[in-house]
Amino acid sequence: MLDAVTDWQVCSLARYARDAPQTLVDEVLIWDEVEVLWTKVQTHALWRATERGRAPPRDVRTWVVWLAMMSGFRP
């Protein structure tokens, strides 16, 4: 059941990234989900060294790409 919920959320995020890439991540995810993803981005070093120390981007497209990169996608 957890896999089905997770799959639905990922598909929903991918749809937002495709149809409305400038949508704010706060409109799509709850704050806890954003915090967990942000921690994973920093842990997996997906955030470029030149951009570290800045606030994370707010567009949903960037967050979907990071999520995909955590599971093996290489842009």
Stockholm file with secondary structure:
# STOCKHOLM 1.0

chainA/1-75         MLDAVTDWQVCSLARYARDAPQTLVDEVLIWDEVEVLWTKVQTHALWRATERGRAPPRDVRTWVVWLAMMSGFRP
#=GR chainA/1-75 SS CHHHHHHHHHHHHHHHHHHCTTSBHHHHSCHHHHHHHHHHHHHTTCSCGGGTTSCCCCBHHHHHHHHHHHTTCCC
#=GC SS_cons        CHHHHHHHHHHHHHHHHHHCTTSBHHHHSCHHHHHHHHHHHHHTTCSCGGGTTSCCCCBHHHHHHHHHHHTTCCC
//
